[in-house]
Amino acid sequence: MSSKWRYGATFGFNHPISVELLTGKFSAELEIGRGAQYIEKVKDCAVKDLFGEPDAYATEMIAKAWHGAPYSGPSMVKAIKDLQQSTRYVPSPRLDEICTYVREHIPDIR
């Protein structure tokens, strides 16, 4: 089977993410466009602390940074870091954990 088929290079697909963090939970559904190059939509994005309370800052940063970003772990992390630097930076352990997760679990397929 070719790598193009395995990674959805021909057809668009959805990539659901749901992960327990040391500092809370993160879930989202990424809509990956045809060719598996870019994230077209970030749907149902939710970052919550250990008590289930929403982390609005981390949720907003992910939704903004990943919309239109290249679909690869390193590129997704870079998109978040670039957005943090261009806006009022707020330290976020949950956002740091999400960046680590993405870097380790979403390959650089480009």
Z-matrix of the N, CA and C atoms (Angstrom, degrees):
N
C 1 1.456
C 2 1.530 1 107.86
N 3 1.291 2 116.58 1 134.65
C 4 1.458 3 119.73 2 -177.74
C 5 1.523 4 111.13 3 -75.58
N 6 1.332 5 116.18 4 156.24
C 7 1.469 6 120.63 5 178.30
C 8 1.521 7 110.46 6 -65.23
N 9 1.333 8 117.82 7 -28.12
C 10 1.467 9 120.36 8 178.17
C 11 1.524 10 110.81 9 -62.41
N 12 1.317 11 116.60 10 -40.83
C 13 1.459 12 118.82 11 179.32
C 14 1.524 13 110.64 12 -72.05
N 15 1.313 14 117.39 13 -44.13
C 16 1.457 15 121.43 14 -177.46
C 17 1.521 16 111.82 15 -58.31
N 18 1.308 17 117.66 16 -40.50
C 19 1.457 18 121.33 17 -176.29
C 20 1.520 19 113.21 18 -98.41
N 21 1.319 20 118.11 19 9.67
C 22 1.450 21 120.42 20 174.94
C 23 1.505 22 114.01 21 72.89
N 24 1.321 23 118.53 22 32.28
C 25 1.459 24 120.79 23 -177.01
C 26 1.522 25 111.99 24 -66.94
N 27 1.323 26 117.75 25 -19.30
C 28 1.455 27 120.00 26 -179.68
C 29 1.526 28 111.51 27 -93.43
N 30 1.301 29 117.14 28 -44.40
C 31 1.460 30 121.28 29 -174.42
C 32 1.531 31 110.69 30 -111.75
N 33 1.327 32 116.58 31 149.32
C 34 1.452 33 120.62 32 171.84
C 35 1.524 34 109.55 33 -70.17
N 36 1.305 35 116.88 34 159.93
C 37 1.460 36 120.66 35 179.93
C 38 1.525 37 109.37 36 -157.15
N 39 1.307 38 115.62 37 167.53
C 40 1.462 39 121.95 38 176.07
C 41 1.518 40 109.05 39 -106.37
N 42 1.324 41 115.62 40 141.77
C 43 1.460 42 121.38 41 177.87
C 44 1.532 43 107.63 42 -121.45
N 45 1.333 44 117.61 43 98.62
C 46 1.466 45 119.61 44 176.50
C 47 1.529 46 110.06 45 -76.80
N 48 1.314 47 115.89 46 139.14
C 49 1.462 48 121.83 47 176.67
C 50 1.525 49 107.48 48 -126.18
N 51 1.301 50 116.31 49 131.12
C 52 1.456 51 121.83 50 173.85
C 53 1.521 52 106.39 51 -146.33
N 54 1.319 53 115.86 52 115.97
C 55 1.458 54 118.77 53 -174.55
C 56 1.526 55 110.91 54 -140.91
N 57 1.321 56 114.52 55 138.92
C 58 1.463 57 121.72 56 173.53
C 59 1.528 58 107.20 57 -85.72
N 60 1.305 59 116.92 58 127.71
C 61 1.456 60 122.83 59 178.96
C 62 1.522 61 109.24 60 -104.28
N 63 1.302 62 116.89 61 166.33
C 64 1.467 63 119.84 62 173.76
C 65 1.525 64 110.86 63 -65.57
N 66 1.339 65 116.26 64 -26.95
C 67 1.464 66 121.36 65 -175.90
C 68 1.520 67 113.27 66 -111.73
N 69 1.345 68 117.93 67 10.29
C 70 1.457 69 119.73 68 179.49
C 71 1.514 70 112.46 69 155.27
N 72 1.335 71 116.02 70 -145.42
C 73 1.462 72 122.26 71 -177.91
C 74 1.527 73 109.98 72 -136.68
N 75 1.328 74 115.57 73 152.06
C 76 1.451 75 121.84 74 175.81
C 77 1.515 76 108.83 75 -137.96
N 78 1.330 77 115.84 76 134.35
C 79 1.456 78 120.17 77 173.75
C 80 1.520 79 109.01 78 -145.11
N 81 1.308 80 115.14 79 149.03
C 82 1.462 81 122.14 80 177.22
C 83 1.512 82 108.18 81 -168.47
N 84 1.311 83 115.51 82 161.62
C 85 1.456 84 120.90 83 171.52
C 86 1.522 85 106.71 84 -122.95
N 87 1.315 86 115.12 85 120.16
C 88 1.460 87 121.27 86 -179.62
C 89 1.523 88 108.24 87 -95.98
N 90 1.314 89 116.43 88 126.70
C 91 1.460 90 121.06 89 175.13
C 92 1.521 91 107.13 90 -95.78
N 93 1.323 92 115.53 91 111.07
C 94 1.455 93 122.04 92 -176.33
C 95 1.517 94 108.18 93 -97.56
N 96 1.317 95 115.86 94 128.27
C 97 1.462 96 120.72 95 -175.61
C 98 1.511 97 113.76 96 -74.23
N 99 1.298 98 114.50 97 169.34
C 100 1.467 99 122.80 98 177.24
C 101 1.525 100 109.28 99 -52.36
N 102 1.302 101 116.18 100 131.88
C 103 1.453 102 121.12 101 -178.48
C 104 1.516 103 113.01 102 94.78
N 105 1.326 104 117.85 103 -5.74
C 106 1.473 105 123.25 104 176.64
C 107 1.511 106 112.81 105 53.97
N 108 1.326 107 117.21 106 36.56
C 109 1.456 108 120.10 107 -177.93
C 110 1.524 109 113.31 108 -102.12
N 111 1.331 110 117.92 109 -38.33
C 112 1.461 111 121.27 110 -172.71
C 113 1.522 112 111.93 111 -134.01
N 114 1.322 113 114.97 112 153.35
C 115 1.463 114 121.72 113 175.38
C 116 1.525 115 106.69 114 -84.93
N 117 1.321 116 116.40 115 115.75
C 118 1.461 117 120.35 116 -179.02
C 119 1.522 118 112.04 117 -82.58
N 120 1.336 119 117.09 118 -37.02
C 121 1.460 120 121.50 119 -179.70
C 122 1.521 121 109.92 120 -146.15
N 123 1.327 122 115.22 121 147.97
C 124 1.459 123 122.27 122 170.79
C 125 1.525 124 104.84 123 -114.23
N 126 1.343 125 116.12 124 108.64
C 127 1.453 126 120.62 125 -175.65
C 128 1.520 127 110.71 126 -107.66
N 129 1.320 128 115.00 127 148.26
C 130 1.469 129 122.04 128 173.73
C 131 1.527 130 112.67 129 52.86
N 132 1.314 131 116.06 130 40.32
C 133 1.465 132 121.16 131 179.86
C 134 1.528 133 109.54 132 -74.25
N 135 1.323 134 116.32 133 129.57
C 136 1.466 135 121.07 134 179.12
C 137 1.523 136 109.75 135 -148.04
N 138 1.311 137 114.94 136 126.83
C 139 1.466 138 121.72 137 173.28
C 140 1.522 139 105.75 138 -120.74
N 141 1.339 140 115.58 139 127.24
C 142 1.464 141 120.08 140 -177.47
C 143 1.511 142 110.15 141 -130.11
N 144 1.337 143 115.57 142 151.53
C 145 1.461 144 120.25 143 177.15
C 146 1.529 145 109.56 144 -81.28
N 147 1.316 146 116.74 145 -176.14
C 148 1.466 147 121.39 146 -177.07
C 149 1.523 148 113.77 147 -62.30
N 150 1.335 149 117.04 148 -21.65
C 151 1.461 150 121.50 149 -178.78
C 152 1.521 151 112.03 150 -96.43
N 153 1.341 152 117.10 151 4.29
C 154 1.457 153 121.28 152 179.78
C 155 1.515 154 114.21 153 85.87
N 156 1.336 155 116.44 154 6.18
C 157 1.463 156 119.85 155 179.40
C 158 1.529 157 109.53 156 -81.44
N 159 1.336 158 117.49 157 138.00
C 160 1.461 159 120.92 158 -178.86
C 161 1.528 160 112.75 159 -63.66
N 162 1.309 161 115.98 160 141.77
C 163 1.460 162 122.94 161 172.24
C 164 1.523 163 105.74 162 -103.87
N 165 1.327 164 115.79 163 90.48
C 166 1.466 165 121.38 164 -174.07
C 167 1.527 166 112.44 165 -61.85
N 168 1.327 167 116.81 166 -38.07
C 169 1.469 168 120.10 167 -178.64
C 170 1.529 169 110.52 168 -63.12
N 171 1.325 170 117.91 169 -51.30
C 172 1.465 171 121.18 170 -178.34
C 173 1.529 172 110.93 171 -64.45
N 174 1.320 173 117.42 172 -40.69
C 175 1.465 174 121.12 173 178.92
C 176 1.520 175 110.77 174 -61.36
N 177 1.318 176 116.57 175 -46.60
C 178 1.469 177 121.11 176 -179.82
C 179 1.531 178 111.44 177 -64.31
N 180 1.319 179 117.17 178 -42.47
C 181 1.468 180 120.62 179 -179.46
C 182 1.524 181 110.83 180 -61.88
N 183 1.328 182 117.71 181 -43.92
C 184 1.462 183 120.92 182 -179.67
C 185 1.522 184 110.65 183 -65.25
N 186 1.334 185 116.94 184 -48.33
C 187 1.461 186 120.20 185 -178.09
C 188 1.527 187 111.60 186 -59.76
N 189 1.325 188 117.14 187 -42.16
C 190 1.474 189 120.61 188 179.79
C 191 1.526 190 111.89 189 -72.70
N 192 1.319 191 117.03 190 -45.91
C 193 1.469 192 120.93 191 -173.96
C 194 1.526 193 112.39 192 -68.29
N 195 1.306 194 117.83 193 -38.89
C 196 1.461 195 120.14 194 -173.48
C 197 1.515 196 114.06 195 -85.80
N 198 1.327 197 118.61 196 -18.51
C 199 1.467 198 120.42 197 178.88
C 200 1.531 199 108.88 198 -64.64
N 201 1.325 200 116.72 199 113.71
C 202 1.456 201 121.74 200 -179.18
C 203 1.518 202 114.81 201 85.71
N 204 1.331 203 117.25 202 -0.65
C 205 1.472 204 120.94 203 -178.70
C 206 1.531 205 110.36 204 -76.53
N 207 1.322 206 117.17 205 154.46
C 208 1.463 207 119.56 206 173.81
C 209 1.530 208 109.99 207 -61.20
N 210 1.324 209 115.67 208 142.68
C 211 1.460 210 121.21 209 -179.49
C 212 1.524 211 109.74 210 -85.92
N 213 1.316 212 115.48 211 82.10
C 214 1.461 213 122.50 212 173.23
C 215 1.524 214 106.68 213 -157.32
N 216 1.328 215 116.00 214 144.86
C 217 1.465 216 120.24 215 -177.76
C 218 1.520 217 113.13 216 -52.19
N 219 1.343 218 118.83 217 -54.22
C 220 1.466 219 119.70 218 -179.01
C 221 1.528 220 113.25 219 -59.55
N 222 1.338 221 117.41 220 -38.49
C 223 1.463 222 120.47 221 -179.86
C 224 1.525 223 111.78 222 -69.80
N 225 1.326 224 116.81 223 -35.65
C 226 1.462 225 120.27 224 179.38
C 227 1.524 226 110.90 225 -68.91
N 228 1.329 227 117.02 226 -38.73
C 229 1.467 228 121.24 227 176.77
C 230 1.528 229 109.41 228 -65.39
N 231 1.324 230 116.99 229 -44.03
C 232 1.464 231 121.34 230 179.84
C 233 1.530 232 110.75 231 -61.45
N 234 1.335 233 117.31 232 -39.05
C 235 1.466 234 120.99 233 179.37
C 236 1.528 235 110.88 234 -61.67
N 237 1.329 236 116.90 235 -40.48
C 238 1.468 237 120.19 236 178.48
C 239 1.531 238 110.41 237 -67.61
N 240 1.316 239 116.91 238 -46.92
C 241 1.475 240 120.68 239 -178.92
C 242 1.524 241 111.21 240 -62.57
N 243 1.345 242 117.06 241 -40.84
C 244 1.469 243 120.34 242 178.22
C 245 1.520 244 111.31 243 -63.09
N 246 1.331 245 117.22 244 -42.65
C 247 1.462 246 120.69 245 179.30
C 248 1.527 247 110.62 246 -65.96
N 249 1.327 248 117.25 247 -40.09
C 250 1.464 249 120.12 248 177.98
C 251 1.533 250 110.54 249 -60.10
N 252 1.320 251 117.05 250 -40.45
C 253 1.465 252 120.31 251 -178.31
C 254 1.519 253 112.27 252 -71.73
N 255 1.332 254 116.83 253 -27.80
C 256 1.464 255 119.23 254 -178.05
C 257 1.532 256 112.88 255 -88.26
N 258 1.323 257 116.86 256 -8.71
C 259 1.465 258 121.47 257 178.73
C 260 1.524 259 108.98 258 -121.81
N 261 1.311 260 115.14 259 -176.68
C 262 1.464 261 119.67 260 177.23
C 263 1.525 262 108.53 261 -68.33
N 264 1.305 263 117.13 262 109.74
C 265 1.466 264 121.93 263 -176.39
C 266 1.522 265 110.72 264 -73.24
N 267 1.311 266 115.52 265 129.31
C 268 1.460 267 122.51 266 175.30
C 269 1.532 268 106.41 267 -123.97
N 270 1.329 269 118.45 268 120.63
C 271 1.469 270 119.34 269 177.66
C 272 1.531 271 110.28 270 -57.13
N 273 1.316 272 116.40 271 134.19
C 274 1.454 273 121.03 272 -177.41
C 275 1.532 274 109.74 273 -142.01
N 276 1.330 275 117.21 274 101.81
C 277 1.467 276 119.54 275 178.18
C 278 1.530 277 112.26 276 -58.60
N 279 1.335 278 117.46 277 -36.76
C 280 1.466 279 119.99 278 179.52
C 281 1.527 280 110.51 279 -64.88
N 282 1.315 281 117.02 280 -42.07
C 283 1.464 282 120.43 281 178.54
C 284 1.525 283 110.70 282 -64.07
N 285 1.311 284 116.82 283 -38.71
C 286 1.470 285 120.57 284 176.15
C 287 1.527 286 110.92 285 -63.04
N 288 1.327 287 117.09 286 -41.54
C 289 1.471 288 120.50 287 178.34
C 290 1.522 289 111.47 288 -65.50
N 291 1.327 290 116.77 289 -38.85
C 292 1.461 291 120.71 290 178.56
C 293 1.529 292 109.96 291 -64.87
N 294 1.318 293 117.02 292 -41.03
C 295 1.470 294 120.84 293 176.70
C 296 1.527 295 110.70 294 -60.16
N 297 1.320 296 117.15 295 -42.82
C 298 1.463 297 120.87 296 178.23
C 299 1.521 298 110.73 297 -63.10
N 300 1.324 299 116.85 298 -44.69
C 301 1.464 300 121.10 299 179.00
C 302 1.525 301 110.75 300 -59.47
N 303 1.325 302 116.61 301 -49.21
C 304 1.467 303 121.55 302 -178.03
C 305 1.528 304 110.60 303 -61.97
N 306 1.317 305 116.94 304 -44.38
C 307 1.467 306 121.21 305 179.56
C 308 1.523 307 111.25 306 -58.73
N 309 1.335 308 116.80 307 -36.73
C 310 1.458 309 121.68 308 -176.67
C 311 1.529 310 114.23 309 -86.33
N 312 1.348 311 118.01 310 -23.57
C 313 1.469 312 120.04 311 -171.42
C 314 1.521 313 115.60 312 -115.39
N 315 1.304 314 118.43 313 -12.08
C 316 1.468 315 119.53 314 177.73
C 317 1.517 316 107.12 315 -114.41
N 318 1.329 317 116.32 316 112.21
C 319 1.465 318 119.80 317 -174.36
C 320 1.525 319 112.63 318 -70.33
N 321 1.313 320 114.80 319 158.30
C 322 1.457 321 121.29 320 173.20
C 323 1.514 322 105.75 321 -89.11
N 324 1.350 323 116.17 322 94.12
C 325 1.464 324 120.65 323 -173.23
C 326 1.517 325 112.97 324 -96.01
N 327 1.309 326 116.57 325 2.75
C 328 1.473 327 118.46 326 -177.96
C 329 1.497 328 111.35 327 -81.71
